[in-house]
Amino acid sequence: MAMKPVTAMKLSPLPRLLAPLLAAIVAALPAAAAPAGAPAAETEAQKAERMQWFADAKFGVFIHWGIYAVDGVDESWSFFNGKMSHADYMKQLDGFTAKRYDPQAWADLIRRSGARYAVLTTRHHDGVALWDSRQGVNVVRDTPAKRDLVGPFVDALRKDGLKVGLYYSLPDWSYADYDVFTRKEKRYELKDEPQRWRRFLSYYQGQLADLQRRYRPDLIWFDGDWEHNAEEWQSAKTKRDLLSRNPGVIVNSRLNEYGDYATPELGLPVVRPDAKWWELCLTMNRSWGYQPRDNDYKTPHQLIRILAQTASMGGNLLLDIGPREDGSIDERQVGILEKMGRWTRKHAEAIFGSVAGIPLDHYAGPSTLSKDGKTLYLFVDGRPGGGELMLKGIDTRVLRARVVGDGRELKPYVSGKYDWSKVPGLLYVPLPDDALDADITVVALELAEPIKLYREESKPIESNG
């Protein structure tokens, strides 16, 4: 039907008369501190409070689970690096069943290991989401699993009192509007097709919002930020959005410079990282996902040593497992977590809630401290030489020495202390063989005051008595 022409409307003079009054009212209002929905600027004290559970946790379990477990190939990288075609990789969707998936059993195993949190791969670089995502490929719609795999695990973790971490890949190499496809092939250049990049940004940021609304994770573990800079990812906006939806959420370093903590990978740091908070992510063998042909496993003893070394430098260990496509976990990985649980239960006070220990100049091994600095924990790998520990430069009186998890009292003594010298003597702690742990023994030194270390250069004596 024909539309009548629009004619100009005659406006009332009232708005013009009220305009000066409205302007005065607006001018009197306080200026907005930040855009609507943006979190207020965070102080260092507020950030420390937000990070406290993470700092105390020390041990977490990483879980790489996805369609790559069907054929036991490298997660996402197998097609990206040209080991197989993308089409063949995606055929694994048909074999992903999750038919033996028991999220409560997973959570219970993680709790028994002593870990305080877990991080699950909700979507790796291949773009296959483990929940019913609105866009992209997901296991609910596109595999025989036909169910959300994230929500039940989140619920199980929370039932066991564990913190929830969700891994999310920034890149999606399977998504038509993402620029990178494989190591040798790109779909387009951002400068040539900016509208496609905007569509991708909307996609990934929408998925993050969906994850937060559904599951309220305590931690978001990003990956893949190396493919674009912070401006291209809109990393600042993404971080603001995450905090506005959940002011307590923690973000790892892989959101360009907008993360909360550092994430060294696979290699145990030789010296303590500069970051205040950090986490070493590590595989049990050489693979992140399930690869049955990879038998190069680290022993439980080696992993316990790595946990002790990591805690000694004030960091966390995020130890990986890779379930099979059906949701069952390799018996070797279960065994490692169970054996780590024996050790962490016995020595919990020396690990969880501790802070970095003393430098190796003072004790030739890993150590941690209680938060008040009044208990020093010494980790002993094997039998010490001569049956006793030796410490240098401990300028605080030892009130009591004991074997952690054993309760046995030890009898430390000081040798080489002269009353005319301010240099502390050598502190020796005898440790009998029958007090040694099967993996690593821990000795606690309870101090009269927060620990003080003597670190001056030795000089010739100027007075001898």
N, C-alpha and C positions, 0 to 999 in steps of 0.2 A: 504494500500500500504506500501511496505517496506521502512523503514527510513534509510537514509545514516548514517554511523557512524560519530560521531562528532570528528573532529580532532582538535588538539591544534592550536590556532591562534598565529601568530607571532605579538607581540606588538611593536608599534613604540617606539623609545627611548624618544620621546617628553615629555610624562608624567613624566618620571624620571627626565628630565632636569628642568621641571617647579615645581617639588615638593618643593624644598627649597623656591622658591619665594612665592608659595601659603601658606606655613607654616608661613612665615614672615607676610603676609597680615592678616591671621587669628589671629596671636598673637597680632597684633596691634589693633584688634577690641575690644570694651569693652565687658567684660564678661556679659552673660545674667543674669538679676536680678531674673528671675523666669522661670519656664518651659513655653513653648509656650502656650498661651491662659490663663495662670493663672493671676489673678488680682494682682496688686502691693500691698505690705503691707499697711494696713490701719492705719492711725494715730487715736488717740482718738478724735481729732477734726473732722476728716472726718467721723468717725462713728457717732458722735453726730449729724452731719449734715444729714447723711443718716437716722437717727432715728427720726428726728425732727417732721415730720408729725405725726408719731405714738405717740410721746410724747404729742403732742397737741390734739390728737383726743379724748381721754378719753372714748369714747363710740362707740362700734361696735356691729353688729348683727351677730351671728353665725347661720348657717343654716345646719341642719342635714336632708338631703333628700336622699332617696334611696329606694330600693325594700322592706326594712323592714317596710315601711309605709303601704304596702298592707294589711298585717295581724296585723299591730300595735304591732310588737314584738321588743325586744331589738335589736338595730342595731349590727349585726355581733355576739355579745356576746350570743345571744339566742342559736345558734348552738355550739359555742365555749364552753359554760358552760353546754352543754348537755340538755338544756330545749326542744330542738327539734333536729331532725337529719339535717345534712347538706343538704341532698336531699330535705327534706320538705322545708327547708329555701329557697333553690334556686328555688322552684316551684313558689315563689312570682314573679319571672321574668315575668311570663305570665300575671300577673295582673297589672303591672306597665305601666300606660298609658300616664301620664302627659298631659291629654287632656284639662285640664283647666289651664295649666301653662301660666302665663302672666308675663314674667320677668320684664317688665317695671312697672307693678303694684307692684311687689315685691320691686323694687328699689325705687319707689316713697314712699311706706310705710316706708322703712328704712330711707329715707331722712326726712320724716315728724316726725319720732321718735327722730330726733336730732343726730342719729348715723352718724359718719364720715366715716365708712368703714364697709364692710361685708366680711365674710369668709364662703365660700360654700364648702361642702364636695364633692370633685371631685371623690374620691374613698376611701371608708371606708375599714376596715379590711376584709370585705367579698369579696373584689376584684372587685366589680361591678362599673365600671367607668361610669360617667355621660357624657362622650364625646366619640367620635369615635376612641378609642384607637386601635393601631395596634395589640397589643397583649392582652390577657386576655379577660374577659367578659365585655361587655358594653351595655348600654341601647339602643344605636342606632341599633346594630346588633341583640341583644338578647331579646328585650322587644317590646311590642306594641307601645312604645313611638316613636321609629324609628327616633330620631333626636338628635342632639347635644343640651344638656341642659346647658352647661357651657358658650359657646360663647355668646348667646343672653343676658344672665344675666350680663356678663362682660360688654357688650356694654351698657346695661341699667344703670349700676352703673356709668360708665364713663360719660354718658349723664347727669346724675344728680350730677356730680362733686364729686362722692364718690370714695374712694380708694378700690382696689380690692384685696381680700385675697382668696387664694385657699388652702383648707385643702387637705392633702395627707397622707394616711397611709403608713408607711414603710412596715409593714407586709401585706401579701395577703394570708389569710388562705385558699383560694380556688385554689391557683396557684400550679400546680403539682410540681414545682421545689422549692417551699418554704418549709423549714424544719418543721415548726410547723403547725399542722392541727387543733387540739382542745386542751383543757386544759390537757387532758389525753393521747393524741395521737400525736406522731411525725412521719413524713414520713422518716426521715433519720438523721444521725449525720453529721455535717459539715466535721469532720475529715475523715469520711468514704467515702463521696461522694462530694469532693470539686468542681468537675465540675458542679454539679447541682446548688451549691451555686453561682458559677460564672455566670451561666445562669440567675439565679434570679437577681443578681446584675445588669446585663445588661438590664434585663426587667424593673426593677423599675427606674433605672437611665435614661433609654430611655423614659419612660413615663414622667418623670420630664422634660426632654429636650423638649418633645412634648408639654407639658402644657405651658412652657415658650415661645416657638416659636409661638404657636397659640395665647396666651392670654396676655402675658407680665404682669403677676400679680405683684402688689406692695409688696405682702407679701405671703410667703409660710408657712402654718401652718402644721407642721409635727405631727405625732402621732405614738405611738407604739415602740419607740426606746428601751424600756426596754427589748425586747426579744433578743437583741444582743448588743455587745459592739461597740464602735466607729470603731475599726479596722475591725470588721466583716462587719459592714454596709458600710465601706469606707466613713465615715462621713466627713472626711477632704476633700477628693476628691469631694464628693457631694457638699459641701459648696463652694469649689473653682469653680466648674462647674456652679453653680447657679449664682455666682457673675460675672463670666466671660461672661455669656450670658446677664446678667442685673446687672450692678454694683450697682444699687440702691435698689435691692430687700432686704427685711427684712425677717429674718428667726426666728421662735420661738425656745424655748429652747429644744424642743424634737427631736433634732438631736445630742443626747449625749451632749458633752460639746461645740458644735459648733454653738449653737443658739445665738441670739442677745438679747433676753429678756426672763424673767421667766414667767411661766404659772401655777400659782396656780389654782386648780380646785374645784368648788362647794363651798368651805368654804371661807368666807370672812376673810382675814388675821386679826388676833388680833392686831399685831404690824406691822409696815411697813416692807415689805420684804427688804432684803439686796441688791437685784438687783437694778441697776440704773433705768432700765425700766422693767415693769411687767404688766401683764394682768390677771384679774380674769375671767375665763370662767364659766358661770352659766346657769342653766336651769330655765325656768319659773315655771315648776312643778317639777316632779322627773325624767323626761325622756328627752333624747336628741332628738330622732326621734318622729314621730307622734304616740301616744298611746292614743286612745280615752277613755280608761278606767281610765287614770290617771287624776284625778280631783284635785289633791293636788297643786293648783296654789298659788304662792305668789301674794299678792295684788300689784297693781301699787304703792301704798304708800311705801310698804316694799322695792320694787325694786328701787324706787327713793332714799330711805334712803341708800341702798347699793351703788348706784352710787355716792352719796355724800361722803360716807365713803371711797370709793375706790379713788375718785379724791383727797380727803383730804390727802391720803397717797401717792399721786403721781402716781397712777396706772390707768389702763384702765379697763372698764367693757365690756366684750364680752358676750352679753345676747343672749341665744339660742332660736330659733323657729324651729319647725318640721313640714313642710308642709305635707299634705295628699299625697297619691300616684298620684292623678290627678293634683297636683300642687296648689290646693287651700290651704289657710291658715286658721286654726281654728280661729273662731271669737273671742274667748277669748284672743288668742295671738295678734290678730289685735288690740283689745281694749286696751291691756296693752301698746303696742307700741304707740298708739295714745295718751294715757294719759301721757306717759313719754314725748312725743313730746310737749304737752302743757307746761309741767314744764321746759324742756330744752330750749325751745324757750324764755321763760320769763327770764330765768337765765343764758343764754348762756355765758355772760362775766365772770361769776364766775366758769365756768366749762372748756370750750374749750380754750386751750392755757394757762391754769393755771399751777402752780406748787404746790407741797405739801404745806400744811398750817403749822400752829404752833402746838406745842405739846399740848396734853390735859391738861398738868400742867397749861397752861395759859388760855385755854378756854375749857369748858366742852362740846365740840361738834365738829363736823367736820368743817374744814376751808380750804381755798385755798388762794394762793397769786398770784398776777399778776407777770409776769416774772421780772419786775423791782423791785419787793418787796415793792412797794409803795401803793398798795391797798390790804387790807386784807378782805377776804370774809368769813362771819360767817354764817353757816347753822343752822337754828333754827327749831327744830322739835316740833311743838305745841306751847303753850303759855309759855313763860319763867316765872319762879317764881318771883312774885312781879311785873311782867310786864316789867322787864328790864334784859338785859344781863350783866354779870359781867366778866371782864378779869383781869388777874394778870400779872405783870411783863412786861407790854408793855412800853418800854422805848423810844417811838417815839411819837411825838405830832400828834394828830388827827386834820386834817384840816377840814374834812367834814365827816358826816355820813349820809347814805341814804338807803332806801329800794330798792333793785335791782328789776327792772321790774315794779316798782310802781312810782319811782321818788320822793317819799316823803322824806323830810329832817328830820333827827333825831337830838336830842340835847344831845350828850354824855357829861359826866362830870367825874371828877376825885375826889375821896375821900381818905383821909388818906395820902396825900403827904406832907412831911415836908421838908422845904428848907435846913435843916441841914443834911438830909439823902439822900443817893444816891438811896435808894429803891423807885421804882415808887409806886404811890398810886394805888388804885383799880379803874379801868375804868368801868363806868356803861353806858349802852346805853338803854334808855327807848324805848320800842317798843309797840305802841298802838295795841289793839286787832283788830281794823279794818284794820291794815296793814298786818295782817298775811295771808300767802298763804294757800290754801286748803291742800297742802301737806307739803312742807318745805319752810319756808321763808328764804331769803338770805339778809343779811345786809352787805353793803360795807363800810369799814372805809378807807378813803383816807388820807394818811400819809404825813408828811412834808419831809420825807426822807425814804430810804429803812428801813424796820422794824428792830428794835433792841430789843432783849429780855433780860431782867434781870434774871439771873439764879443762883445768888450766894446764899449761905446758910444764912439764917437770924441769926444775932448775937445780943448780948446785946448792947444797945446804950452806947456810950462813951461820948456823948455830947448832951445835951438837950437844944438847943437854943444857 
